[in-house]
């Protein structure tokens, strides 16, 4: 699978998990919002200018951006918060239309343009000042994020 996710550490964004993480927003809203704003500054477009307070699910924040003629889903998730620097994963995937999602190759969502991935990496560096970023397949990034 193509490497469409980034794993990194930063202390610029707090990781404070709520008491009931299944019913309350996870950490990462500020990072998701900062990434969206940086992507917009660099030429991406979106139907929103800020990540709404309710655009989260299953421990991650999400938003969509258009780059060229493709719409991408960007997801931001933090790790457990027990490290000196907060561990984060950011992933991108192509948004598929309904028919293609139902009857097409689901792997097509990971055929993310390298130019967009390079842009996303530059935005992550800009907003987080991360010293080291690893580009991995999304499943590998999330497995490593939550590994004890």
N, CA, C and O atoms as a GROMACS GRO file, in nm:
protein
  592
    1UNK      N    1   0.084  -0.117   0.000
    1UNK     CA    2   0.000   0.000   0.000
    1UNK      C    3   0.090   0.124   0.000
    1UNK      O    4   0.195   0.126   0.064
    2UNK      N    5   0.047   0.226  -0.072
    2UNK     CA    6   0.125   0.349  -0.083
    2UNK      C    7   0.132   0.422   0.052
    2UNK      O    8   0.037   0.420   0.130
    3UNK      N    9   0.243   0.485   0.077
    3UNK     CA   10   0.262   0.562   0.200
    3UNK      C   11   0.188   0.695   0.187
    3UNK      O   12   0.234   0.786   0.118
    4UNK      N   13   0.074   0.705   0.254
    4UNK     CA   14  -0.009   0.826   0.248
    4UNK      C   15  -0.033   0.886   0.386
    4UNK      O   16  -0.123   0.968   0.403
    5UNK      N   17   0.046   0.846   0.483
    5UNK     CA   18   0.031   0.897   0.619
    5UNK      C   19   0.166   0.943   0.672
    5UNK      O   20   0.272   0.897   0.627
    6UNK      N   21   0.161   1.032   0.768
    6UNK     CA   22   0.280   1.088   0.828
    6UNK      C   23   0.275   1.066   0.978
    6UNK      O   24   0.171   1.087   1.041
    7UNK      N   25   0.385   1.025   1.035
    7UNK     CA   26   0.397   1.004   1.179
    7UNK      C   27   0.505   1.099   1.228
    7UNK      O   28   0.613   1.105   1.171
    8UNK      N   29   0.476   1.173   1.336
    8UNK     CA   30   0.572   1.271   1.386
    8UNK      C   31   0.540   1.304   1.531
    8UNK      O   32   0.435   1.267   1.584
    9UNK      N   33   0.632   1.376   1.595
    9UNK     CA   34   0.613   1.423   1.732
    9UNK      C   35   0.628   1.574   1.733
    9UNK      O   36   0.709   1.631   1.660
   10UNK      N   37   0.549   1.639   1.819
   10UNK     CA   38   0.559   1.783   1.838
   10UNK      C   39   0.504   1.819   1.976
   10UNK      O   40   0.418   1.750   2.031
   11UNK      N   41   0.555   1.928   2.030
   11UNK     CA   42   0.501   1.977   2.157
   11UNK      C   43   0.417   2.103   2.136
   11UNK      O   44   0.378   2.168   2.233
   12UNK      N   45   0.389   2.138   2.011
   12UNK     CA   46   0.312   2.259   1.982
   12UNK      C   47   0.161   2.242   2.007
   12UNK      O   48   0.089   2.341   2.018
   13UNK      N   49   0.114   2.120   2.015
   13UNK     CA   50  -0.029   2.094   2.031
   13UNK      C   51  -0.050   1.999   2.148
   13UNK      O   52   0.009   1.891   2.153
   14UNK      N   53  -0.134   2.041   2.241
   14UNK     CA   54  -0.157   1.962   2.363
   14UNK      C   55  -0.236   1.835   2.334
   14UNK      O   56  -0.324   1.832   2.249
   15UNK      N   57  -0.201   1.731   2.408
   15UNK     CA   58  -0.275   1.606   2.402
   15UNK      C   59  -0.338   1.584   2.538
   15UNK      O   60  -0.272   1.540   2.633
   16UNK      N   61  -0.464   1.616   2.548
   16UNK     CA   62  -0.540   1.596   2.670
   16UNK      C   63  -0.667   1.522   2.634
   16UNK      O   64  -0.762   1.580   2.582
   17UNK      N   65  -0.668   1.392   2.662
   17UNK     CA   66  -0.785   1.311   2.629
   17UNK      C   67  -0.898   1.339   2.726
   17UNK      O   68  -0.873   1.353   2.846
   18UNK      N   69  -1.022   1.347   2.679
   18UNK     CA   70  -1.136   1.368   2.768
   18UNK      C   71  -1.162   1.243   2.852
   18UNK      O   72  -1.114   1.134   2.821
   19UNK      N   73  -1.240   1.260   2.958
   19UNK     CA   74  -1.273   1.146   3.044
   19UNK      C   75  -1.348   1.037   2.969
   19UNK      O   76  -1.326   0.919   2.993
   20UNK      N   77  -1.436   1.076   2.878
   20UNK     CA   78  -1.513   0.980   2.798
   20UNK      C   79  -1.479   1.001   2.651
   20UNK      O   80  -1.551   1.072   2.581
   21UNK      N   81  -1.370   0.939   2.601
   21UNK     CA   82  -1.326   0.966   2.464
   21UNK      C   83  -1.423   0.919   2.356
   21UNK      O   84  -1.413   0.962   2.242
   22UNK      N   85  -1.518   0.831   2.391
   22UNK     CA   86  -1.615   0.787   2.291
   22UNK      C   87  -1.726   0.888   2.272
   22UNK      O   88  -1.792   0.890   2.168
   23UNK      N   89  -1.748   0.973   2.370
   23UNK     CA   90  -1.859   1.068   2.363
   23UNK      C   91  -1.813   1.212   2.350
   23UNK      O   92  -1.895   1.301   2.325
   24UNK      N   93  -1.684   1.238   2.367
   24UNK     CA   94  -1.632   1.374   2.363
   24UNK      C   95  -1.527   1.387   2.255
   24UNK      O   96  -1.466   1.288   2.212
   25UNK      N   97  -1.507   1.508   2.211
   25UNK     CA   98  -1.409   1.534   2.105
   25UNK      C   99  -1.269   1.496   2.150
   25UNK      O  100  -1.230   1.525   2.263
   26UNK      N  101  -1.192   1.432   2.062
   26UNK     CA  102  -1.054   1.396   2.095
   26UNK      C  103  -0.962   1.517   2.082
   26UNK      O  104  -1.002   1.620   2.029
   27UNK      N  105  -0.839   1.505   2.132
   27UNK     CA  106  -0.740   1.611   2.107
   27UNK      C  107  -0.712   1.619   1.957
   27UNK      O  108  -0.735   1.523   1.883
   28UNK      N  109  -0.663   1.733   1.914
   28UNK     CA  110  -0.620   1.745   1.775
   28UNK      C  111  -0.696   1.846   1.692
   28UNK      O  112  -0.660   1.871   1.577
   29UNK      N  113  -0.802   1.906   1.749
   29UNK     CA  114  -0.877   2.004   1.672
   29UNK      C  115  -0.790   2.121   1.628
   29UNK      O  116  -0.797   2.165   1.514
   30UNK      N  117  -0.706   2.172   1.719
   30UNK     CA  118  -0.620   2.286   1.686
   30UNK      C  119  -0.520   2.250   1.576
   30UNK      O  120  -0.494   2.332   1.488
   31UNK      N  121  -0.464   2.129   1.580
   31UNK     CA  122  -0.371   2.087   1.475
   31UNK      C  123  -0.443   2.071   1.342
   31UNK      O  124  -0.393   2.116   1.239
   32UNK      N  125  -0.559   2.008   1.342
   32UNK     CA  126  -0.636   1.990   1.218
   32UNK      C  127  -0.668   2.127   1.157
   32UNK      O  128  -0.654   2.147   1.037
   33UNK      N  129  -0.711   2.219   1.241
   33UNK     CA  130  -0.746   2.353   1.194
   33UNK      C  131  -0.623   2.425   1.138
   33UNK      O  132  -0.632   2.490   1.034
   34UNK      N  133  -0.511   2.414   1.206
   34UNK     CA  134  -0.387   2.478   1.158
   34UNK      C  135  -0.343   2.419   1.024
   34UNK      O  136  -0.299   2.493   0.936
   35UNK      N  137  -0.355   2.287   1.009
   35UNK     CA  138  -0.318   2.224   0.881
   35UNK      C  139  -0.411   2.269   0.769
   35UNK      O  140  -0.364   2.298   0.658
   36UNK      N  141  -0.540   2.276   0.796
   36UNK     CA  142  -0.633   2.323   0.694
   36UNK      C  143  -0.598   2.465   0.651
   36UNK      O  144  -0.591   2.493   0.532
   37UNK      N  145  -0.576   2.553   0.747
   37UNK     CA  146  -0.544   2.692   0.714
   37UNK      C  147  -0.414   2.702   0.635
   37UNK      O  148  -0.403   2.785   0.544
   38UNK      N  149  -0.314   2.619   0.668
   38UNK     CA  150  -0.186   2.621   0.595
   38UNK      C  151  -0.205   2.568   0.452
   38UNK      O  152  -0.149   2.624   0.358
   39UNK      N  153  -0.284   2.463   0.437
   39UNK     CA  154  -0.313   2.410   0.303
   39UNK      C  155  -0.385   2.516   0.218
   39UNK      O  156  -0.355   2.530   0.099
   40UNK      N  157  -0.478   2.589   0.277
   40UNK     CA  158  -0.549   2.694   0.204
   40UNK      C  159  -0.454   2.806   0.163
   40UNK      O  160  -0.464   2.859   0.053
   41UNK      N  161  -0.360   2.842   0.252
   41UNK     CA  162  -0.261   2.946   0.219
   41UNK      C  163  -0.175   2.904   0.100
   41UNK      O  164  -0.127   2.989   0.025
   42UNK      N  165  -0.155   2.774   0.084
   42UNK     CA  166  -0.066   2.724  -0.021
   42UNK      C  167  -0.140   2.680  -0.147
   42UNK      O  168  -0.081   2.614  -0.233
   43UNK      N  169  -0.268   2.715  -0.158
   43UNK     CA  170  -0.339   2.694  -0.284
   43UNK      C  171  -0.447   2.588  -0.286
   43UNK      O  172  -0.518   2.577  -0.385
   44UNK      N  173  -0.462   2.511  -0.181
   44UNK     CA  174  -0.573   2.415  -0.176
   44UNK      C  175  -0.703   2.493  -0.154
   44UNK      O  176  -0.700   2.608  -0.109
   45UNK      N  177  -0.815   2.431  -0.185
   45UNK     CA  178  -0.944   2.493  -0.158
   45UNK      C  179  -1.028   2.396  -0.076
   45UNK      O  180  -1.004   2.275  -0.074
   46UNK      N  181  -1.127   2.452  -0.006
   46UNK     CA  182  -1.214   2.371   0.079
   46UNK      C  183  -1.348   2.442   0.092
   46UNK      O  184  -1.358   2.562   0.071
   47UNK      N  185  -1.450   2.366   0.127
   47UNK     CA  186  -1.582   2.426   0.150
   47UNK      C  187  -1.586   2.498   0.284
   47UNK      O  188  -1.680   2.574   0.310
   48UNK      N  189  -1.487   2.476   0.369
   48UNK     CA  190  -1.479   2.544   0.499
   48UNK      C  191  -1.343   2.613   0.512
   48UNK      O  192  -1.245   2.572   0.451
   49UNK      N  193  -1.340   2.717   0.592
   49UNK     CA  194  -1.215   2.788   0.618
   49UNK      C  195  -1.152   2.746   0.751
   49UNK      O  196  -1.034   2.769   0.775
   50UNK      N  197  -1.232   2.685   0.837
   50UNK     CA  198  -1.189   2.633   0.967
   50UNK      C  199  -1.252   2.496   0.984
   50UNK      O  200  -1.358   2.468   0.928
   51UNK      N  201  -1.188   2.409   1.062
   51UNK     CA  202  -1.244   2.276   1.089
   51UNK      C  203  -1.355   2.292   1.193
   51UNK      O  204  -1.328   2.335   1.306
   52UNK      N  205  -1.480   2.258   1.157
   52UNK     CA  206  -1.590   2.272   1.253
   52UNK      C  207  -1.568   2.186   1.378
   52UNK      O  208  -1.498   2.084   1.374
   53UNK      N  209  -1.628   2.229   1.487
   53UNK     CA  210  -1.612   2.161   1.617
   53UNK      C  211  -1.666   2.019   1.619
   53UNK      O  212  -1.630   1.941   1.708
   54UNK      N  213  -1.750   1.983   1.523
   54UNK     CA  214  -1.809   1.849   1.525
   54UNK      C  215  -1.758   1.758   1.413
   54UNK      O  216  -1.820   1.656   1.383
   55UNK      N  217  -1.647   1.794   1.351
   55UNK     CA  218  -1.589   1.710   1.245
   55UNK      C  219  -1.485   1.615   1.302
   55UNK      O  220  -1.367   1.623   1.268
   56UNK      N  221  -1.528   1.527   1.388
   56UNK     CA  222  -1.441   1.426   1.447
   56UNK      C  223  -1.520   1.297   1.459
   56UNK      O  224  -1.643   1.297   1.467
   57UNK      N  225  -1.447   1.187   1.459
   57UNK     CA  226  -1.507   1.056   1.482
   57UNK      C  227  -1.396   0.958   1.519
   57UNK      O  228  -1.284   0.968   1.468
   58UNK      N  229  -1.427   0.866   1.605
   58UNK     CA  230  -1.334   0.758   1.641
   58UNK      C  231  -1.193   0.807   1.674
   58UNK      O  232  -1.095   0.743   1.635
   59UNK      N  233  -1.182   0.916   1.743
   59UNK     CA  234  -1.052   0.962   1.788
   59UNK      C  235  -0.974   1.045   1.688
   59UNK      O  236  -0.858   1.077   1.713
   60UNK      N  237  -1.035   1.081   1.574
   60UNK     CA  238  -0.961   1.165   1.480
   60UNK      C  239  -1.047   1.279   1.429
   60UNK      O  240  -1.170   1.272   1.429
   61UNK      N  241  -0.980   1.383   1.386
   61UNK     CA  242  -1.043   1.499   1.324
   61UNK      C  243  -1.027   1.486   1.174
   61UNK      O  244  -0.929   1.427   1.128
   62UNK      N  245  -1.120   1.537   1.096
   62UNK     CA  246  -1.113   1.524   0.951
   62UNK      C  247  -1.161   1.651   0.882
   62UNK      O  248  -1.239   1.729   0.937
   63UNK      N  249  -1.112   1.669   0.761
   63UNK     CA  250  -1.158   1.775   0.673
   63UNK      C  251  -1.124   1.736   0.530
   63UNK      O  252  -1.042   1.647   0.507
   64UNK      N  253  -1.187   1.802   0.434
   64UNK     CA  254  -1.162   1.775   0.293
   64UNK      C  255  -1.104   1.898   0.226
   64UNK      O  256  -1.143   2.011   0.256
   65UNK      N  257  -1.009   1.874   0.137
   65UNK     CA  258  -0.953   1.982   0.056
   65UNK      C  259  -0.946   1.935  -0.089
   65UNK      O  260  -0.934   1.816  -0.118
   66UNK      N  261  -0.955   2.032  -0.177
   66UNK     CA  262  -0.938   2.006  -0.320
   66UNK      C  263  -0.800   2.055  -0.360
   66UNK      O  264  -0.759   2.166  -0.326
   67UNK      N  265  -0.730   1.969  -0.432
   67UNK     CA  266  -0.598   2.003  -0.486
   67UNK      C  267  -0.600   1.958  -0.631
   67UNK      O  268  -0.613   1.838  -0.658
   68UNK      N  269  -0.587   2.052  -0.724
   68UNK     CA  270  -0.605   2.017  -0.865
   68UNK      C  271  -0.750   1.977  -0.886
   68UNK      O  272  -0.842   2.047  -0.844
   69UNK      N  273  -0.769   1.866  -0.950
   69UNK     CA  274  -0.906   1.819  -0.976
   69UNK      C  275  -0.946   1.704  -0.883
   69UNK      O  276  -1.039   1.629  -0.914
   70UNK      N  277  -0.877   1.689  -0.771
   70UNK     CA  278  -0.903   1.578  -0.679
   70UNK      C  279  -0.937   1.631  -0.540
   70UNK      O  280  -0.876   1.726  -0.491
   71UNK      N  281  -1.036   1.567  -0.480
   71UNK     CA  282  -1.070   1.600  -0.340
   71UNK      C  283  -1.009   1.495  -0.249
   71UNK      O  284  -1.020   1.375  -0.272
   72UNK      N  285  -0.943   1.544  -0.144
   72UNK     CA  286  -0.877   1.456  -0.048
   72UNK      C  287  -0.940   1.469   0.090
   72UNK      O  288  -0.981   1.577   0.132
   73UNK      N  289  -0.947   1.358   0.158
   73UNK     CA  290  -0.988   1.351   0.297
   73UNK      C  291  -0.859   1.351   0.379
   73UNK      O  292  -0.772   1.267   0.357
   74UNK      N  293  -0.847   1.443   0.474
   74UNK     CA  294  -0.729   1.452   0.560
   74UNK      C  295  -0.775   1.420   0.702
   74UNK      O  296  -0.874   1.476   0.750
   75UNK      N  297  -0.702   1.332   0.769
   75UNK     CA  298  -0.736   1.291   0.904
   75UNK      C  299  -0.618   1.318   0.997
   75UNK      O  300  -0.503   1.299   0.959
   76UNK      N  301  -0.649   1.362   1.117
   76UNK     CA  302  -0.549   1.396   1.218
   76UNK      C  303  -0.582   1.319   1.344
   76UNK      O  304  -0.694   1.328   1.396
   77UNK      N  305  -0.485   1.243   1.395
   77UNK     CA  306  -0.506   1.166   1.517
   77UNK      C  307  -0.382   1.173   1.604
   77UNK      O  308  -0.269   1.168   1.554
   78UNK      N  309  -0.404   1.184   1.734
   78UNK     CA  310  -0.290   1.183   1.826
   78UNK      C  311  -0.285   1.050   1.898
   78UNK      O  312  -0.382   0.975   1.904
   79UNK      N  313  -0.167   1.022   1.952
   79UNK     CA  314  -0.147   0.899   2.027
   79UNK      C  315  -0.195   0.913   2.170
   79UNK      O  316  -0.268   1.007   2.203
   80UNK      N  317  -0.155   0.820   2.256
   80UNK     CA  318  -0.208   0.815   2.391
   80UNK      C  319  -0.165   0.928   2.483
   80UNK      O  320  -0.225   0.944   2.590
   81UNK      N  321  -0.067   1.005   2.448
   81UNK     CA  322  -0.030   1.120   2.532
   81UNK      C  323   0.064   1.088   2.646
   81UNK      O  324   0.077   1.167   2.740
   82UNK      N  325   0.130   0.973   2.639
   82UNK     CA  326   0.222   0.936   2.748
   82UNK      C  327   0.368   0.952   2.708
   82UNK      O  328   0.455   0.889   2.768
   83UNK      N  329   0.395   1.034   2.608
   83UNK     CA  330   0.532   1.057   2.562
   83UNK      C  331   0.571   1.201   2.593
   83UNK      O  332   0.484   1.287   2.605
   84UNK      N  333   0.699   1.228   2.605
   84UNK     CA  334   0.742   1.367   2.633
   84UNK      C  335   0.692   1.464   2.526
   84UNK      O  336   0.646   1.574   2.558
   85UNK      N  337   0.702   1.425   2.401
   85UNK     CA  338   0.646   1.502   2.291
   85UNK      C  339   0.520   1.429   2.244
   85UNK      O  340   0.517   1.306   2.244
   86UNK      N  341   0.420   1.502   2.206
   86UNK     CA  342   0.298   1.438   2.158
   86UNK      C  343   0.322   1.368   2.025
   86UNK      O  344   0.382   1.426   1.935
   87UNK      N  345   0.274   1.244   2.012
   87UNK     CA  346   0.286   1.168   1.888
   87UNK      C  347   0.158   1.186   1.806
   87UNK      O  348   0.048   1.177   1.860
   88UNK      N  349   0.174   1.210   1.678
   88UNK     CA  350   0.061   1.239   1.590
   88UNK      C  351   0.073   1.161   1.460
   88UNK      O  352   0.182   1.126   1.416
   89UNK      N  353  -0.042   1.136   1.399
   89UNK     CA  354  -0.048   1.081   1.263
   89UNK      C  355  -0.143   1.168   1.182
   89UNK      O  356  -0.250   1.206   1.230
   90UNK      N  357  -0.102   1.198   1.061
   90UNK     CA  358  -0.187   1.270   0.966
   90UNK      C  359  -0.189   1.185   0.840
   90UNK      O  360  -0.084   1.145   0.789
   91UNK      N  361  -0.309   1.158   0.788
   91UNK     CA  362  -0.319   1.077   0.667
   91UNK      C  363  -0.406   1.147   0.564
   91UNK      O  364  -0.489   1.231   0.597
   92UNK      N  365  -0.385   1.109   0.439
   92UNK     CA  366  -0.464   1.163   0.328
   92UNK      C  367  -0.512   1.048   0.242
   92UNK      O  368  -0.441   0.951   0.221
   93UNK      N  369  -0.634   1.061   0.192
   93UNK     CA  370  -0.686   0.963   0.097
   93UNK      C  371  -0.777   1.035  -0.001
   93UNK      O  372  -0.834   1.140   0.030
   94UNK      N  373  -0.790   0.977  -0.119
   94UNK     CA  374  -0.880   1.032  -0.219
   94UNK      C  375  -1.023   1.008  -0.175
   94UNK      O  376  -1.056   0.902  -0.122
   95UNK      N  377  -1.107   1.107  -0.196
   95UNK     CA  378  -1.249   1.087  -0.169
   95UNK      C  379  -1.310   1.028  -0.296
   95UNK      O  380  -1.295   1.083  -0.405
   96UNK      N  381  -1.378   0.917  -0.280
   96UNK     CA  382  -1.439   0.847  -0.394
   96UNK      C  383  -1.587   0.881  -0.402
   96UNK      O  384  -1.652   0.904  -0.300
   97UNK      N  385  -1.640   0.885  -0.523
   97UNK     CA  386  -1.783   0.904  -0.539
   97UNK      C  387  -1.859   0.782  -0.489
   97UNK      O  388  -1.799   0.677  -0.466
   98UNK      N  389  -1.988   0.795  -0.471
   98UNK     CA  390  -2.070   0.686  -0.414
   98UNK      C  391  -2.058   0.557  -0.493
   98UNK      O  392  -2.036   0.451  -0.434
   99UNK      N  393  -2.074   0.562  -0.625
   99UNK     CA  394  -2.069   0.440  -0.705
   99UNK      C  395  -1.931   0.376  -0.700
   99UNK      O  396  -1.918   0.254  -0.688
  100UNK      N  397  -1.829   0.457  -0.710
  100UNK     CA  398  -1.693   0.402  -0.705
  100UNK      C  399  -1.662   0.344  -0.567
  100UNK      O  400  -1.592   0.243  -0.555
  101UNK      N  401  -1.713   0.409  -0.463
  101UNK     CA  402  -1.690   0.359  -0.328
  101UNK      C  403  -1.762   0.225  -0.307
  101UNK      O  404  -1.710   0.136  -0.239
  102UNK      N  405  -1.880   0.212  -0.364
  102UNK     CA  406  -1.958   0.089  -0.346
  102UNK      C  407  -1.910  -0.025  -0.437
  102UNK      O  408  -1.904  -0.140  -0.394
  103UNK      N  409  -1.878   0.008  -0.562
  103UNK     CA  410  -1.850  -0.096  -0.660
  103UNK      C  411  -1.710  -0.093  -0.719
  103UNK      O  412  -1.676  -0.179  -0.800
  104UNK      N  413  -1.630   0.003  -0.681
  104UNK     CA  414  -1.496   0.015  -0.739
  104UNK      C  415  -1.390  -0.045  -0.651
  104UNK      O  416  -1.419  -0.113  -0.552
  105UNK      N  417  -1.267  -0.019  -0.688
  105UNK     CA  418  -1.154  -0.064  -0.607
  105UNK      C  419  -1.135   0.032  -0.491
  105UNK      O  420  -1.108   0.150  -0.511
  106UNK      N  421  -1.150  -0.017  -0.371
  106UNK     CA  422  -1.131   0.067  -0.254
  106UNK      C  423  -0.986   0.113  -0.240
  106UNK      O  424  -0.958   0.216  -0.179
  107UNK      N  425  -0.894   0.036  -0.298
  107UNK     CA  426  -0.753   0.073  -0.291
  107UNK      C  427  -0.726   0.206  -0.363
  107UNK      O  428  -0.625   0.271  -0.338
  108UNK      N  429  -0.817   0.245  -0.452
  108UNK     CA  430  -0.800   0.370  -0.527
  108UNK      C  431  -0.792   0.490  -0.434
  108UNK      O  432  -0.735   0.593  -0.471
  109UNK      N  433  -0.849   0.480  -0.315
  109UNK     CA  434  -0.844   0.594  -0.222
  109UNK      C  435  -0.702   0.623  -0.176
  109UNK      O  436  -0.672   0.734  -0.131
  110UNK      N  437  -0.612   0.525  -0.188
  110UNK     CA  438  -0.473   0.544  -0.147
  110UNK      C  439  -0.382   0.587  -0.263
  110UNK      O  440  -0.261   0.597  -0.246
  111UNK      N  441  -0.440   0.612  -0.379
  111UNK     CA  442  -0.364   0.660  -0.493
  111UNK      C  443  -0.356   0.812  -0.487
  111UNK      O  444  -0.401   0.882  -0.578
  112UNK      N  445  -0.297   0.859  -0.381
  112UNK     CA  446  -0.285   1.003  -0.355
  112UNK      C  447  -0.166   1.057  -0.434
  112UNK      O  448  -0.058   0.998  -0.436
  113UNK      N  449  -0.188   1.169  -0.499
  113UNK     CA  450  -0.086   1.232  -0.582
  113UNK      C  451   0.035   1.270  -0.496
  113UNK      O  452   0.020   1.328  -0.388
  114UNK      N  453   0.154   1.238  -0.544
  114UNK     CA  454   0.277   1.269  -0.470
  114UNK      C  455   0.292   1.419  -0.445
  114UNK      O  456   0.344   1.459  -0.341
  115UNK      N  457   0.249   1.500  -0.539
  115UNK     CA  458   0.258   1.645  -0.521
  115UNK      C  459   0.174   1.690  -0.400
  115UNK      O  460   0.216   1.776  -0.324
  116UNK      N  461   0.055   1.630  -0.384
  116UNK     CA  462  -0.027   1.665  -0.268
  116UNK      C  463   0.038   1.615  -0.139
  116UNK      O  464   0.037   1.685  -0.038
  117UNK      N  465   0.093   1.495  -0.140
  117UNK     CA  466   0.160   1.443  -0.021
  117UNK      C  467   0.280   1.530   0.018
  117UNK      O  468   0.303   1.555   0.136
  118UNK      N  469   0.356   1.575  -0.082
  118UNK     CA  470   0.468   1.664  -0.053
  118UNK      C  471   0.419   1.796   0.008
  118UNK      O  472   0.479   1.847   0.103
  119UNK      N  473   0.310   1.849  -0.046
  119UNK     CA  474   0.251   1.971   0.009
  119UNK      C  475   0.206   1.950   0.153
  119UNK      O  476   0.233   2.033   0.240
  120UNK      N  477   0.137   1.840   0.179
  120UNK     CA  478   0.090   1.811   0.314
  120UNK      C  479   0.207   1.798   0.411
  120UNK      O  480   0.200   1.846   0.524
  121UNK      N  481   0.314   1.734   0.367
  121UNK     CA  482   0.433   1.721   0.453
  121UNK      C  483   0.492   1.858   0.486
  121UNK      O  484   0.529   1.884   0.600
  122UNK      N  485   0.502   1.945   0.386
  122UNK     CA  486   0.554   2.080   0.411
  122UNK      C  487   0.464   2.156   0.508
  122UNK      O  488   0.514   2.230   0.593
  123UNK      N  489   0.333   2.139   0.496
  123UNK     CA  490   0.240   2.205   0.589
  123UNK      C  491   0.256   2.152   0.730
  123UNK      O  492   0.251   2.229   0.826
  124UNK      N  493   0.274   2.021   0.745
  124UNK     CA  494   0.295   1.963   0.878
  124UNK      C  495   0.421   2.022   0.941
  124UNK      O  496   0.420   2.060   1.058
  125UNK      N  497   0.528   2.030   0.863
  125UNK     CA  498   0.654   2.086   0.915
  125UNK      C  499   0.632   2.231   0.956
  125UNK      O  500   0.680   2.274   1.061
  126UNK      N  501   0.562   2.307   0.875
  126UNK     CA  502   0.540   2.448   0.904
  126UNK      C  503   0.462   2.469   1.034
  126UNK      O  504   0.499   2.553   1.116
  127UNK      N  505   0.353   2.394   1.053
  127UNK     CA  506   0.268   2.420   1.170
  127UNK      C  507   0.314   2.348   1.296
  127UNK      O  508   0.276   2.388   1.406
  128UNK      N  509   0.395   2.243   1.283
  128UNK     CA  510   0.435   2.167   1.402
  128UNK      C  511   0.581   2.182   1.440
  128UNK      O  512   0.619   2.153   1.554
  129UNK      N  513   0.664   2.228   1.348
  129UNK     CA  514   0.809   2.234   1.368
  129UNK      C  515   0.866   2.096   1.400
  129UNK      O  516   0.967   2.084   1.469
  130UNK      N  517   0.802   1.992   1.349
  130UNK     CA  518   0.849   1.854   1.371
  130UNK      C  519   0.988   1.838   1.309
  130UNK      O  520   1.012   1.880   1.196
  131UNK      N  521   1.077   1.777   1.384
  131UNK     CA  522   1.213   1.756   1.338
  131UNK      C  523   1.226   1.633   1.250
  131UNK      O  524   1.311   1.627   1.161
  132UNK      N  525   1.142   1.535   1.276
  132UNK     CA  526   1.149   1.410   1.200
  132UNK      C  527   1.007   1.366   1.165
  132UNK      O  528   0.921   1.354   1.253
  133UNK      N  529   0.984   1.342   1.039
  133UNK     CA  530   0.854   1.295   0.993
  133UNK      C  531   0.876   1.168   0.913
  133UNK      O  532   0.963   1.163   0.825
  134UNK      N  533   0.798   1.066   0.943
  134UNK     CA  534   0.804   0.941   0.866
  134UNK      C  535   0.680   0.932   0.780
  134UNK      O  536   0.569   0.960   0.825
  135UNK      N  537   0.699   0.894   0.655
  135UNK     CA  538   0.586   0.871   0.565
  135UNK      C  539   0.565   0.721   0.555
  135UNK      O  540   0.655   0.647   0.515
  136UNK      N  541   0.446   0.677   0.593
  136UNK     CA  542   0.414   0.534   0.600
  136UNK      C  543   0.277   0.507   0.538
  136UNK      O  544   0.200   0.599   0.512
  137UNK      N  545   0.249   0.380   0.516
  137UNK     CA  546   0.112   0.340   0.481
  137UNK      C  547   0.025   0.375   0.601
  137UNK      O  548   0.070   0.365   0.715
  138UNK      N  549  -0.100   0.414   0.576
  138UNK     CA  550  -0.187   0.460   0.685
  138UNK      C  551  -0.202   0.356   0.796
  138UNK      O  552  -0.191   0.391   0.913
  139UNK      N  553  -0.225   0.231   0.762
  139UNK     CA  554  -0.240   0.127   0.865
  139UNK      C  555  -0.115   0.115   0.951
  139UNK      O  556  -0.124   0.101   1.072
  140UNK      N  557   0.002   0.121   0.888
  140UNK     CA  558   0.128   0.113   0.962
  140UNK      C  559   0.146   0.233   1.054
  140UNK      O  560   0.192   0.218   1.168
  141UNK      N  561   0.110   0.351   1.006
  141UNK     CA  562   0.125   0.471   1.087
  141UNK      C  563   0.037   0.464   1.211
  141UNK      O  564   0.083   0.496   1.321
  142UNK      N  565  -0.087   0.421   1.195
  142UNK     CA  566  -0.176   0.415   1.311
  142UNK      C  567  -0.139   0.302   1.406
  142UNK      O  568  -0.154   0.315   1.528
  143UNK      N  569  -0.090   0.191   1.352
  143UNK     CA  570  -0.041   0.083   1.439
  143UNK      C  571   0.076   0.132   1.524
  143UNK      O  572   0.081   0.106   1.644
  144UNK      N  573   0.170   0.202   1.463
  144UNK     CA  574   0.287   0.252   1.537
  144UNK      C  575   0.249   0.362   1.635
  144UNK      O  576   0.308   0.372   1.743
  145UNK      N  577   0.151   0.445   1.596
  145UNK     CA  578   0.106   0.552   1.685
  145UNK      C  579   0.055   0.497   1.816
  145UNK      O  580   0.080   0.555   1.921
  146UNK      N  581  -0.015   0.384   1.811
  146UNK     CA  582  -0.077   0.329   1.930
  146UNK      C  583   0.001   0.214   1.993
  146UNK      O  584  -0.044   0.156   2.092
  147UNK      N  585   0.116   0.180   1.936
  147UNK     CA  586   0.197   0.072   1.993
  147UNK      C  587   0.249   0.114   2.130
  147UNK      O  588   0.287   0.229   2.151
  148UNK      N  589   0.251   0.019   2.222
  148UNK     CA  590   0.300   0.054   2.356
  148UNK      C  591   0.448   0.033   2.367
  148UNK      O  592   0.506   0.057   2.473
   0.00000   0.00000   0.00000
